[in-house]
Amino acid sequence: MTLPIYQHPTMTVLVDDSPSFLHSLRYQLGPSFPSIGFSDTSAAIAWLREHGATAGAPAGLLSPSVDTYTLSPQPYNIALHVEEVCAIRRRAQRFMTPSVLVVDYSMPGMDGIEFCEAVHDLPCRKILLTGVADERIAIEAFNRGLIDRYVRKSDVHALDRLEADLTELQEGYFQSQSAALRMLLSLHDFSFVNDPAICGLVRELGARHKIVEHYLYKAPPGFLMYDRDARPWLLAVETEQSMNAQFEIALDGGAPASLLEALEQRRVVPNFSDGDGMYSLVRHKEWHRFTAPAQTCHGRELYYWAMFALDPELLEGPVESFAAFLRRHPGSA
């Protein structure tokens, strides 16, 4: 079990030649699964290509490392710009990202399989709605990699199964966006993203604070999280090695003895989020405001963590809330 390095609410795209079925399904899915419906396959493909082409991890996340002396790129070394992940939260259209396509098989002109073939290159996951007689065709499409799931419309538990599949496939969409970066992250200070224990912790805290989106955060390392009203939280995650570094920097920076003792004894986790996340003299008298009691998480190594409620005014923004998006796009709920 691993955690996507970022995740936010997305759009479910419904395609069926029956407008009444689309209206009913969108109503049943509700705001938990924002959706947009199309009874015209050409319009659906055009929308998917417009909104799916700009989705995904930012292109500026990776770049060649630069020699600090010659300022020349180093072609065999890669720099990882974690701040670009966090910048996704400021994308005005992030909630319009099509993560899952739900398409009916039996449609005139273009059936569901042909539709999935037409958008096979897009990263969105695909669910085929079928009749009983179409199940063999759905299995063949699954084996060919054209669809990820299929649901029989006539199944008495069809809606429950569809919602379960949507939840799983939406996370799978973000897992695929994160996959290529996991190895690089493990070489930096972010190996915790690959630890199932941290994944469980993030899910637990997410449920407790009603979190709907999270993003890998650079300094201090951890996750920036938002609830549906865009209230920000920071989960700071430290290791023995990084806590030692916090102590050494604070010691060299002339930190007060009380802070040094708290860091050395692992009683607090710091959130010196300006600059490189380490102690500076600016925090000399008010260091208590930038720390929280340390809690532990036992995974592949011992982690020290704390959850900080942040002032949104101090974060680079603006960030539109999921609740505001739903109000602004009532047809998507």
DONU-387915 format. One record per residue (C-alpha): residue number from 1; residue in three letters; x, y, z. Coordinates in pm, 1 decimal, m for minus. Each point is the difference from the previous one (the first is absolute). Example, Ala and Ser with C-alpha at 12.3 -4.5 7.8 and 13.67 -1.06 7.14 Angstrom:
residues 2
REC   i  aa       xx       yy       zz
REC   1 ALA   1230.0   m450.0    780.0
REC   2 SER    137.0    344.0    m66.0
END
This chain:
residues 333
REC   i  aa       xx       yy       zz
REC   1 MET      0.0      0.0      0.0
REC   2 THR    151.0    328.8   m112.2
REC   3 LEU   m124.5    356.9    m10.4
REC   4 PRO    m32.9    224.8   m306.0
REC   5 ILE    233.8    296.9     34.4
REC   6 TYR   m301.2    218.5    m69.0
REC   7 GLN   m373.7    m53.0    m28.5
REC   8 HIS   m305.4    223.0    m32.6
REC   9 PRO   m366.4    m37.0   m101.7
REC  10 THR    m47.5    m57.4   m370.8
REC  11 MET   m270.9    m26.5   m262.2
REC  12 THR   m175.6   m322.3    m95.3
REC  13 VAL   m100.0      4.5   m367.2
REC  14 LEU   m324.1   m183.7    m82.7
REC  15 VAL    m85.2    m93.0   m359.5
REC  16 ASP   m336.9   m153.2    m92.5
REC  17 ASP   m240.0     64.8   m286.2
REC  18 SER   m288.8     35.9    248.5
REC  19 PRO    m17.6    351.7    154.5
REC  20 SER   m248.9   m122.9    261.3
REC  21 PHE    238.2   m276.3    112.8
REC  22 LEU    285.3    251.5     23.0
REC  23 HIS   m210.5    236.4    209.9
REC  24 SER   m103.1   m281.6    232.9
REC  25 LEU    352.9   m135.4     40.3
REC  26 ARG    150.8    341.2     68.9
REC  27 TYR   m265.0     63.6    263.7
REC  28 GLN     70.5   m335.1    167.1
REC  29 LEU    376.7     53.8      3.4
REC  30 GLY    m47.2    341.5    163.0
REC  31 PRO    275.3    239.5    113.7
REC  32 SER    223.2   m284.6    117.8
REC  33 PHE     69.7    m71.2   m366.5
REC  34 PRO    m24.3    322.4   m203.3
REC  35 SER    m96.2    m93.6   m352.7
REC  36 ILE    m71.0    131.5   m345.4
REC  37 GLY   m222.9   m186.6   m243.6
REC  38 PHE     m0.8    m30.4   m379.2
REC  39 SER   m255.2   m163.8   m226.8
REC  40 ASP    207.7    100.2   m305.1
REC  41 THR    320.0   m204.5    m39.6
REC  42 SER    177.3    261.5   m213.8
REC  43 ALA    m58.9    270.3    261.6
REC  44 ALA    120.4   m236.2    273.0
REC  45 ILE    323.7    m79.4   m184.1
REC  46 ALA     64.2    369.4    m66.5
REC  47 TRP    m52.8     83.7    369.7
REC  48 LEU    223.5   m284.0    115.6
REC  49 ARG    280.1    105.1   m231.3
REC  50 GLU    m26.3    363.7    106.0
REC  51 HIS      2.2    m68.1    372.7
REC  52 GLY    201.4   m321.6      8.6
REC  53 ALA    291.9    137.2   m199.8
REC  54 THR     96.8    252.5    270.3
REC  55 ALA    m54.8   m233.7    294.9
REC  56 GLY    266.8   m189.3    187.7
REC  57 ALA    327.0     74.7    173.6
REC  58 PRO    161.9    333.2    m96.1
REC  59 ALA    260.4     m7.5   m274.1
REC  60 GLY    240.9    209.7    208.1
REC  61 LEU     29.0   m261.3    274.0
REC  62 LEU    325.1   m141.3   m141.4
REC  63 SER    295.4    174.1   m161.4
REC  64 PRO    373.1    m63.0    m53.9
REC  65 SER    208.4     88.2    303.8
REC  66 VAL    217.0    308.7    m35.4
REC  67 ASP    362.7     15.9    111.3
REC  68 THR      8.2    280.5    257.6
REC  69 TYR    350.6    102.4   m111.1
REC  70 THR    m29.6     m4.7   m379.8
REC  71 LEU   m382.3     43.9     m7.4
REC  72 SER     m8.6   m260.4   m276.3
REC  73 PRO   m263.6   m278.5    m12.6
REC  74 GLN    112.4   m343.8    113.9
REC  75 PRO   m169.7   m241.7   m243.8
REC  76 TYR     34.2   m309.2    218.7
REC  77 ASN   m140.3    162.0    312.9
REC  78 ILE   m362.2     97.8     55.5
REC  79 ALA   m133.1    276.1    224.5
REC  80 LEU   m335.8    m58.3    164.6
REC  81 HIS   m215.2    310.9     50.0
REC  82 VAL   m245.4   m109.8    267.1
REC  83 GLU   m147.0    350.1     25.4
REC  84 GLU   m156.0    m57.0   m343.6
REC  85 VAL   m216.4   m275.2    150.6
REC  86 CYS   m133.7    239.1    262.2
REC  87 ALA    m67.7    260.5   m268.8
REC  88 ILE   m269.4   m226.8   m148.0
REC  89 ARG   m231.7    119.0    278.5
REC  90 ARG     m9.5    342.5   m166.6
REC  91 ARG   m121.6   m137.4   m333.0
REC  92 ALA   m345.0    149.0    m46.8
REC  93 GLN   m115.0   m296.8   m210.9
REC  94 ARG    144.4   m284.6    207.5
REC  95 PHE   m344.8   m126.9    104.3
REC  96 MET    m95.8    m25.7   m368.3
REC  97 THR    268.8   m263.3    m58.4
REC  98 PRO   m164.9   m308.1   m156.0
REC  99 SER    126.9   m292.1    207.4
REC 100 VAL   m265.5   m261.9    m82.8
REC 101 LEU   m215.0    m54.8   m308.1
REC 102 VAL   m326.9   m194.3     31.2
REC 103 VAL   m139.7    m93.0   m341.5
REC 104 ASP   m295.6   m211.5   m110.5
REC 105 TYR     79.7   m282.8   m240.2
REC 106 SER   m319.9      6.7   m203.4
REC 107 MET    m14.2    337.0   m179.7
REC 108 PRO    m86.5     83.7   m361.3
REC 109 GLY    278.6    112.0   m233.1
REC 110 MET    286.2    m77.2    239.7
REC 111 ASP    m22.8   m269.3    265.6
REC 112 GLY    177.1     16.3    334.6
REC 113 ILE    296.7   m210.7   m111.4
REC 114 GLU     58.9    219.2   m304.3
REC 115 PHE    m25.5    305.4    223.3
REC 116 CYS    265.0   m137.7    236.3
REC 117 GLU    224.0    m75.9   m297.4
REC 118 ALA    m36.0    362.1   m114.0
REC 119 VAL    128.8    131.4    335.5
REC 120 HIS    232.6   m288.6     84.5
REC 121 ASP    301.0    233.5     13.8
REC 122 LEU   m150.9    214.2    277.3
REC 123 PRO     93.9    m84.5    361.1
REC 124 CYS   m356.1    m10.2    134.2
REC 125 ARG   m125.7   m336.0    126.6
REC 126 LYS   m289.8   m159.9   m186.5
REC 127 ILE   m315.5   m182.2    115.1
REC 128 LEU   m235.0   m166.3   m248.6
REC 129 LEU   m372.0    m26.1     75.6
REC 130 THR   m142.9   m316.5   m152.7
REC 131 GLY   m308.2   m214.2    m36.3
REC 132 VAL      6.6   m368.8     89.9
REC 133 ALA     53.8    m98.6   m363.9
REC 134 ASP    301.7    232.3    m29.0
REC 135 GLU    207.8   m154.2    280.3
REC 136 ARG    221.6   m208.3   m231.3
REC 137 ILE     82.5    312.2   m203.0
REC 138 ALA     85.1    186.6    320.8
REC 139 ILE    236.9   m277.2    112.5
REC 140 GLU    177.0      8.9   m336.3
REC 141 ALA     35.6    379.8     25.7
REC 142 PHE    139.9    m36.4    352.4
REC 143 ASN    255.0   m256.7   m116.7
REC 144 ARG    104.1    234.8   m281.3
REC 145 GLY     60.1    280.6    250.3
REC 146 LEU   m273.8    220.5   m144.3
REC 147 ILE   m201.9     14.5    321.8
REC 148 ASP     82.5    m31.7    369.3
REC 149 ARG   m338.8   m117.2    128.5
REC 150 TYR   m344.2    m89.6   m127.1
REC 151 VAL   m334.4     24.5    179.3
REC 152 ARG   m326.6   m162.1   m106.1
REC 153 LYS   m280.1    255.0     m5.6
REC 154 SER   m251.4   m263.8    107.0
REC 155 ASP    195.0    m98.6    311.5
REC 156 VAL   m202.9     78.9    311.7
REC 157 HIS    317.6    134.4    162.9
REC 158 ALA    121.2    182.4   m311.7
REC 159 LEU     17.0    344.3    164.7
REC 160 ASP    189.2   m127.6    305.4
REC 161 ARG    247.7   m180.0   m222.1
REC 162 LEU     39.8    303.4   m224.5
REC 163 GLU     73.2    226.9    296.8
REC 164 ALA    254.0   m249.0    137.0
REC 165 ASP    167.9    m23.4   m340.5
REC 166 LEU      4.4    379.5    m35.5
REC 167 THR    171.7     39.1    337.5
REC 168 GLU    262.6   m261.5    m84.3
REC 169 LEU     64.3    120.1   m354.7
REC 170 GLN     22.6    367.0     95.9
REC 171 GLU    280.9    m86.1    239.9
REC 172 GLY    152.5   m224.7   m265.9
REC 173 TYR      8.3    299.0   m233.8
REC 174 PHE    211.2    196.6    248.6
REC 175 GLN    213.2   m304.2     80.7
REC 176 SER     95.6    m20.6   m367.3
REC 177 GLN     89.9    370.6      0.5
REC 178 SER    230.5    m65.5    297.5
REC 179 ALA    157.7   m327.5   m112.6
REC 180 ALA    287.5    142.1   m203.5
REC 181 LEU    106.9    228.5    284.6
REC 182 ARG      9.0   m249.4    286.1
REC 183 MET    355.5   m118.0    m61.1
REC 184 LEU    129.6    357.7    m14.8
REC 185 LEU   m189.9     94.4    314.2
REC 186 SER    153.4   m292.8    187.6
REC 187 LEU    345.1    141.7    m79.8
REC 188 HIS    m88.1    334.1    156.9
REC 189 ASP   m168.2     80.1    332.6
REC 190 PHE   m335.1   m143.1   m104.7
REC 191 SER     41.1   m376.3     28.5
REC 192 PHE   m299.5      1.9    236.1
REC 193 VAL   m235.7     22.7   m300.5
REC 194 ASN     81.6   m365.8    m71.1
REC 195 ASP    m64.8   m117.8    356.4
REC 196 PRO   m339.0   m166.7     63.1
REC 197 ALA      8.5    124.6    359.5
REC 198 ILE      2.6    363.4   m115.1
REC 199 CYS   m270.8    m80.1   m252.9
REC 200 GLY   m216.6   m130.0    283.6
REC 201 LEU     77.7    306.4    211.6
REC 202 VAL    m98.9    239.5   m279.1
REC 203 ARG   m326.6   m187.2    m53.9
REC 204 GLU    m76.3      4.9    372.6
REC 205 LEU     69.4    373.0     30.6
REC 206 GLY   m188.9     64.3   m321.1
REC 207 ALA   m312.1   m163.3    140.5
REC 208 ARG     36.1    182.2    332.2
REC 209 HIS     36.0    345.7   m157.7
REC 210 LYS   m226.9    m66.6   m302.5
REC 211 ILE    285.5     55.4   m244.2
REC 212 VAL    m88.7     m4.1   m371.4
REC 213 GLU    338.9     82.0   m156.7
REC 214 HIS    367.0    m39.7     89.0
REC 215 TYR    333.1     97.0   m157.1
REC 216 LEU    358.5    m95.9     75.0
REC 217 TYR    163.8    289.3    186.9
REC 218 LYS    367.0     91.9    m16.1
REC 219 ALA    104.0    176.3    319.8
REC 220 PRO    m61.2   m142.8    246.9
REC 221 PRO    m52.8   m328.3   m184.8
REC 222 GLY   m353.2   m128.5     23.0
REC 223 PHE   m341.7     63.8   m152.0
REC 224 LEU   m199.5    318.4    m42.0
REC 225 MET   m369.0    m87.2     39.5
REC 226 TYR   m330.7    178.0    m55.6
REC 227 ASP   m354.8    m73.9    108.9
REC 228 ARG   m296.2     80.1   m227.0
REC 229 ASP      1.4    364.6    120.0
REC 230 ALA    372.9     36.8    m80.1
REC 231 ARG    106.9     10.7    363.6
REC 232 PRO    369.7    m94.8    m16.9
REC 233 TRP    184.0   m249.8    216.5
REC 234 LEU    362.1   m105.7    m10.7
REC 235 LEU    108.9   m349.6     94.6
REC 236 ALA    371.7     32.1     71.5
REC 237 VAL    192.1   m329.1    m13.6
REC 238 GLU    353.9    m31.5    136.5
REC 239 THR    241.8   m290.9     36.3
REC 240 GLU    286.4    m52.8    244.0
REC 241 GLN    236.0    133.7   m264.7
REC 242 SER   m204.9    310.3    m74.2
REC 243 MET    m58.5     68.1    371.0
REC 244 ASN    376.2    m16.8     51.6
REC 245 ALA     37.0    252.5   m281.7
REC 246 GLN   m260.5    226.9    162.7
REC 247 PHE    194.5    m16.1    327.0
REC 248 GLU    337.6     69.7   m163.3
REC 249 ILE   m130.4    298.9   m197.8
REC 250 ALA   m170.0    140.8    309.1
REC 251 LEU    320.2    m48.8    201.9
REC 252 ASP    212.6    173.2   m262.3
REC 253 GLY   m260.6    276.8    m27.4
REC 254 GLY     16.0     88.1    367.4
REC 255 ALA   m343.5   m135.7     91.9
REC 256 PRO   m109.1     26.4    364.4
REC 257 ALA     86.6   m291.2    225.9
REC 258 SER   m367.1    m81.8     53.2
REC 259 LEU    m50.9    m64.5   m373.0
REC 260 LEU    321.8   m199.0    m28.6
REC 261 GLU   m105.3   m220.4    290.0
REC 262 ALA   m347.3    m54.4   m147.6
REC 263 LEU    147.1    m95.1   m338.2
REC 264 GLU    267.4   m225.1    145.8
REC 265 GLN   m253.7   m183.8    214.4
REC 266 ARG   m242.4    m23.8   m295.0
REC 267 ARG   m276.6    175.9    193.9
REC 268 VAL    m96.1    235.1   m283.2
REC 269 VAL    m24.6      1.7   m377.9
REC 270 PRO     84.8    338.7   m155.3
REC 271 ASN   m179.7    185.3   m276.4
REC 272 PHE    251.1    263.3   m104.1
REC 273 SER   m170.1     11.9   m336.8
REC 274 ASP    169.1    309.8   m137.2
REC 275 GLY    323.7    m50.1   m192.1
REC 276 ASP    141.5   m350.3     25.6
REC 277 GLY   m215.8   m104.0    294.6
REC 278 MET    282.9     26.0    252.1
REC 279 TYR     42.1    222.2    306.1
REC 280 SER    104.7    361.4    m43.8
REC 281 LEU     60.6    283.7    245.1
REC 282 VAL   m327.5    156.9   m109.5
REC 283 ARG   m170.4   m270.7    203.1
REC 284 HIS    223.5     50.2    306.3
REC 285 LYS   m259.6    130.2    245.2
REC 286 GLU   m312.2   m158.3   m142.7
REC 287 TRP    110.6   m353.9    m81.9
REC 288 HIS   m293.4   m147.3    196.0
REC 289 ARG   m235.2    139.0   m267.1
REC 290 PHE    177.6   m203.0   m267.3
REC 291 THR      9.5   m338.0    169.4
REC 292 ALA   m251.7   m261.2    112.6
REC 293 PRO     26.0   m304.1    229.4
REC 294 ALA    167.6   m286.4   m182.7
REC 295 GLN   m195.8   m316.8    m64.8
REC 296 THR    152.3   m318.4   m136.1
REC 297 CYS    m83.8   m233.3   m284.3
REC 298 HIS    177.6   m334.7    m26.6
REC 299 GLY     51.1   m110.8   m359.1
REC 300 ARG    308.5    m99.0   m195.0
REC 301 GLU    170.0    244.9    232.4
REC 302 LEU   m107.3    214.1    293.7
REC 303 TYR   m177.7    320.4   m100.5
REC 304 TYR    m77.6    306.6    209.6
REC 305 TRP   m303.1    192.5   m113.3
REC 306 ALA   m230.8    285.6     90.9
REC 307 MET   m310.8    155.7   m151.7
REC 308 PHE     m2.7    380.1    m30.5
REC 309 ALA   m309.0    213.7    m67.3
REC 310 LEU    126.4    268.3   m238.7
REC 311 ASP   m103.8    357.2    m66.2
REC 312 PRO   m106.8      6.0   m367.8
REC 313 GLU    114.1    362.3    m24.2
REC 314 LEU    358.9   m113.1     53.8
REC 315 LEU    m10.7   m246.7   m289.0
REC 316 GLU     61.3     93.0   m359.0
REC 317 GLY   m343.7      4.2   m161.0
REC 318 PRO   m282.3     41.1    m70.2
REC 319 VAL   m145.0   m349.2     30.8
REC 320 GLU   m359.5    m65.3   m102.7
REC 321 SER   m183.0   m232.0    236.0
REC 322 PHE   m178.3   m312.7   m114.5
REC 323 ALA   m319.4    136.4    157.5
REC 324 ALA     28.7    319.9   m205.5
REC 325 PHE     57.3   m205.8   m313.1
REC 326 LEU   m318.8   m197.6     60.3
REC 327 ARG   m195.3    323.5     50.5
REC 328 ARG    151.9    150.1   m313.7
REC 329 HIS    m69.9   m312.7   m204.3
REC 330 PRO   m333.1   m126.4    134.0
REC 331 GLY    m40.8   m218.6   m307.7
REC 332 SER    306.2   m200.3    102.1
REC 333 ALA   m153.6   m115.8    324.9
END
